């Protein structure tokens, strides 16, 4: 089962990055949060060592701490796993998205599925409140996980995505995710009538590159924006 194999490899990689002890702490906090003393007792470890690991996890936003009063006495510092911490163990979103997309295609057909993905992108773009300036959409794309940057070279404007938050699904269905969704989303948020996909990670590139028709940008988007040479 490829998914199971990938899962094992992923967890091995996570352990090598954050450390086995921190990984065990995160696993424990998926069941329940607690004080450093309680977590240390559960793992049969020194409290000071556990507290150092917890502080490191807190700085990485994988764990959050708050003071809670439980009974009499001073409030206790309680550590809890965050959403980002849970995502260290994987969510299964990729597999679910691939199966849902396959079912969508089987039910609607390619043409209608493309239209639906484009409409979804337009709905997402319509809910975005953009500030003035061409770079104002970058925080949104960053929040969505695309790691975007703008490149302007020889009069050509390109938007480069250094990450794809749905890469597994995009590899399976590039027309739907790379063209219909991502391309439409960029066209809408940038106000560009023409956005052309030049490279995509779904087909083996190191990044996704969309070339933007500068002449078609709305006036508000023609102001200087952050870009890389």
C-alpha positions as CSV (number, residue, x, y, z in Angstrom):
1,X,0.0,0.0,0.0
2,X,1.8,3.2,-1.2
3,X,0.0,5.4,1.2
4,X,1.0,3.3,4.2
5,X,4.6,3.2,3.0
6,X,4.6,7.0,2.5
7,X,3.2,7.4,6.0
8,X,6.1,5.4,7.6
9,X,8.6,7.4,5.7
10,X,7.0,10.7,6.7
11,X,6.9,9.9,10.4
12,X,10.6,8.8,10.2
13,X,11.4,12.2,8.7
14,X,9.4,14.1,11.3
15,X,11.2,12.2,14.1
16,X,14.6,13.1,12.6
17,X,13.6,16.8,12.4
18,X,11.9,17.4,15.8
19,X,13.4,14.6,17.7
20,X,11.9,11.4,19.1
21,X,11.2,12.9,22.5
22,X,9.3,15.8,21.1
23,X,7.4,13.5,18.9
24,X,6.4,11.4,21.9
25,X,5.3,14.5,23.7
26,X,3.1,15.5,20.8
27,X,1.6,12.0,20.7
28,X,0.8,12.2,24.4
29,X,-0.8,15.6,24.1
30,X,-3.1,14.3,21.3
31,X,-4.7,12.3,24.1
32,X,-4.6,15.0,26.8
33,X,-2.7,18.1,27.7
34,X,-1.1,18.7,31.0
35,X,1.6,20.3,33.1
36,X,5.2,19.6,32.5
37,X,5.2,17.5,35.6
38,X,2.3,15.4,34.5
39,X,3.7,14.9,31.0
40,X,7.1,14.0,32.5
41,X,5.6,11.4,34.8
42,X,3.7,9.8,31.8
43,X,7.0,9.6,29.8
44,X,9.1,8.6,32.9
45,X,11.4,11.6,32.2
46,X,13.1,14.4,34.1
47,X,10.8,17.4,34.5
48,X,13.4,19.9,33.5
49,X,14.2,18.1,30.3
50,X,10.5,17.8,29.4
51,X,10.0,21.5,30.1
52,X,12.9,22.4,27.7
53,X,11.3,20.2,25.0
54,X,7.9,21.8,25.6
55,X,9.3,25.4,25.4
56,X,10.9,24.4,22.0
57,X,7.6,23.0,20.8
58,X,5.8,26.2,21.9
59,X,8.2,28.4,20.0
60,X,7.6,26.2,16.9
61,X,3.8,26.7,17.5
62,X,3.3,23.0,17.7
63,X,2.2,23.4,21.4
64,X,0.5,26.2,23.2
65,X,0.6,27.0,26.9
66,X,-2.0,28.7,29.2
67,X,-2.5,29.1,32.9
68,X,-5.5,27.3,34.3
69,X,-6.7,27.0,37.9
70,X,-7.6,23.5,38.9
71,X,-8.9,23.5,42.4
72,X,-7.2,25.5,45.1
73,X,-3.8,27.1,44.9
74,X,-1.9,28.8,42.1
75,X,-2.9,28.4,38.4
76,X,-0.9,25.7,36.6
77,X,0.8,26.0,33.3
78,X,-1.0,23.6,30.9
79,X,0.5,22.6,27.6
80,X,-1.8,21.5,24.7
81,X,-1.1,20.5,21.2
82,X,-2.1,23.0,18.5
83,X,-3.6,22.3,15.1
84,X,-0.2,22.6,13.6
85,X,1.1,20.1,16.1
86,X,-1.6,17.6,15.1
87,X,-0.8,18.1,11.4
88,X,2.7,16.8,12.1
89,X,1.1,13.3,12.2
90,X,-0.7,13.9,8.9
91,X,-4.4,14.5,8.3
92,X,-5.2,12.2,5.3
93,X,-6.5,15.3,3.4
94,X,-4.5,14.4,0.3
95,X,-6.0,10.9,0.0
96,X,-9.5,12.2,0.8
97,X,-9.2,15.0,-1.8
98,X,-8.0,12.6,-4.5
99,X,-10.9,10.2,-3.9
100,X,-13.4,13.1,-3.8
101,X,-12.1,14.5,-7.0
102,X,-12.3,11.1,-8.7
103,X,-15.9,10.8,-7.6
104,X,-16.6,14.3,-8.9
105,X,-15.1,13.5,-12.3
106,X,-17.1,10.3,-12.5
107,X,-20.3,12.0,-11.7
108,X,-20.0,15.3,-13.6
109,X,-17.5,14.5,-16.4
110,X,-14.3,16.5,-17.2
111,X,-16.0,19.6,-18.6
112,X,-18.4,20.2,-15.7
113,X,-15.7,19.4,-13.1
114,X,-13.4,22.0,-14.6
115,X,-16.2,24.6,-14.4
116,X,-16.9,23.7,-10.8
117,X,-13.3,24.1,-9.8
118,X,-13.1,27.4,-11.5
119,X,-16.3,28.5,-9.8
120,X,-14.8,27.4,-6.5
121,X,-11.7,29.6,-7.1
122,X,-13.9,32.6,-8.0
123,X,-16.0,32.1,-4.8
124,X,-12.8,32.1,-2.8
125,X,-11.5,35.2,-4.5
126,X,-14.8,37.0,-4.1
127,X,-14.5,36.6,-0.3
128,X,-11.1,38.2,-0.2
129,X,-10.8,41.8,1.0
130,X,-7.8,43.1,-0.8
131,X,-5.9,46.3,0.1
132,X,-4.4,48.6,-2.6
133,X,-1.3,47.6,-4.5
134,X,-0.3,44.6,-6.6
135,X,1.3,42.8,-3.7
136,X,-1.7,42.8,-1.5
137,X,-2.8,39.3,-2.6
138,X,0.5,37.7,-1.6
139,X,-0.5,37.3,2.1
140,X,-3.6,35.4,1.0
141,X,-1.6,33.1,-1.2
142,X,0.9,32.6,1.6
143,X,-1.9,31.7,4.0
144,X,-3.2,29.1,1.5
145,X,0.3,27.6,1.5
146,X,1.6,28.5,-2.0
147,X,4.7,30.4,-0.8
148,X,4.3,33.0,-3.6
149,X,6.7,35.6,-4.9
150,X,6.6,38.0,-7.9
151,X,9.2,38.1,-10.5
152,X,9.5,40.9,-13.1
153,X,12.0,40.3,-15.9
154,X,12.2,41.9,-19.3
155,X,8.7,43.4,-19.0
156,X,7.2,40.0,-18.1
157,X,5.4,39.6,-14.7
158,X,5.4,36.1,-13.3
159,X,3.9,34.7,-10.1
160,X,6.0,31.9,-8.7
161,X,4.6,29.4,-6.2
162,X,7.3,27.6,-4.3
163,X,4.9,25.2,-2.7
164,X,1.7,23.4,-3.6
165,X,-0.6,22.7,-0.7
166,X,-2.5,20.0,-2.8
167,X,0.5,18.5,-4.6
168,X,-0.6,14.9,-4.4
169,X,-4.1,15.7,-5.8
170,X,-2.6,18.1,-8.4
171,X,-0.3,15.3,-9.7
172,X,-3.4,13.1,-10.2
173,X,-5.6,15.8,-11.7
174,X,-3.4,18.7,-13.0
175,X,-6.0,20.1,-15.3
176,X,-8.4,20.6,-12.4
177,X,-6.0,21.9,-9.7
178,X,-3.3,23.6,-11.7
179,X,-5.4,25.2,-14.5
180,X,-9.0,25.4,-13.4
181,X,-8.4,26.2,-9.7
182,X,-5.0,27.8,-9.2
183,X,-5.0,29.6,-12.5
184,X,-8.5,31.0,-12.0
185,X,-7.7,32.0,-8.4
186,X,-4.7,34.0,-9.5
187,X,-6.6,35.6,-12.4
188,X,-9.3,36.7,-10.0
189,X,-7.2,38.0,-7.1
190,X,-4.7,39.8,-9.4
191,X,-7.4,41.2,-11.7
192,X,-5.6,39.8,-14.7
193,X,-7.7,38.6,-17.6
194,X,-4.9,36.2,-18.8
195,X,-2.8,34.0,-16.5
196,X,-0.8,31.4,-18.3
197,X,0.7,28.3,-16.6
198,X,4.3,27.9,-17.6
199,X,5.6,25.3,-15.1
200,X,4.0,23.2,-12.5
201,X,5.3,20.9,-9.7
202,X,2.5,18.5,-10.6
203,X,4.5,17.7,-13.8
204,X,7.9,17.6,-12.2
205,X,9.0,21.2,-12.0
206,X,10.6,22.6,-8.8
207,X,7.9,25.3,-8.6
208,X,4.8,26.6,-10.3
209,X,5.1,29.6,-12.6
210,X,2.2,31.6,-13.9
211,X,2.8,34.3,-16.4
212,X,0.6,37.3,-16.0
213,X,-0.7,39.7,-18.7
214,X,0.5,43.0,-17.2
215,X,-1.5,45.1,-19.7
216,X,-4.7,43.6,-18.5
217,X,-4.2,44.3,-14.8
218,X,-6.7,46.6,-13.1
219,X,-5.3,50.1,-12.5
220,X,-5.1,49.5,-8.7
221,X,-2.9,46.5,-9.4
222,X,-0.4,48.4,-11.6
223,X,1.4,50.0,-8.7
224,X,4.8,48.7,-7.7
225,X,4.8,45.3,-6.0
226,X,7.4,43.3,-4.2
227,X,9.2,41.1,-6.7
228,X,12.5,39.2,-7.2
229,X,14.8,39.8,-10.1
